[in-house]
Amino acid sequence: MLVDSHVNLHHEKFAGEVDRIIADARAAGVSAMLTISDKISSSDAIRAIASRYECVWRSVGAHPHYASDHLDVTSQTLASLAVEEDVIGIGECGLDFHYEFSPREAQQRVFAAHIEAAQATGLPLIIHAREADDTMGSMLAAAMGKRPFAPLLHCYTGSLRLAEEVVGMGGYVSFSGIITFKNADAVRAVAARMPHDRIIIETDCPYLAPVPHRGRRCEPAHLVHVADKLAEILDRPRSEIDDMTTGNFFKLFKRARRPGENS
Ligand SMILES: [Zn+2]
């Protein structure tokens, strides 16, 4: 079985099709998934989707693109939204200095609140980092020195150095369909250097459809192509990739129960 560690099921591109999309994912061997919060105001919609399926968990948090709309969000607010048992992570949150849709200071302030929420709840921190490796590395290291938490770099495309820093803190790195893209040698090189007990995979659907679906709408079922490519990069059998990434997912997301497992 595979677990898709990052899907955006409340995205308008999936409206009215979530039943079919989840059925297709399960038929492809993607047995469970974590659907991600982009804004606090999306929480009700995301909760409604997660509550319909035993195989769907959710996160709470605000994407750095929307940091300007979340300047008042405190770690207490995030922690209180995270008490429900289908919430297994904090985020996605972080720093995006590539698009910089919100000012950098706003992004850092909102990200700091998410780090505190991860520290307070013990839930993993789902991190979006784009062209902000230095600031990201220093914010994570400073916070980790105060109180430990579990960082996950999602849809990773950054430097080997930041990935190694996060692994050194006990964190994890997640790779998406980008590893199948022709021009992504640098990302594949980072994946090849990661310890096998710290690698997780995701689709980030509806974005970033892997080859051979590139350019079309991505779905969780497409995770098999990410797994196939990772098998090729690490020169390991596909079955081993499935066991490794699924095992790593459940080691990191401790609140998640394997489907069928009683609480
Ligand atoms: Zn992201």
Residues whose N, C-alpha, C, O or C-beta is under 5 A from the ligand:
A	BS01	ZN	H128
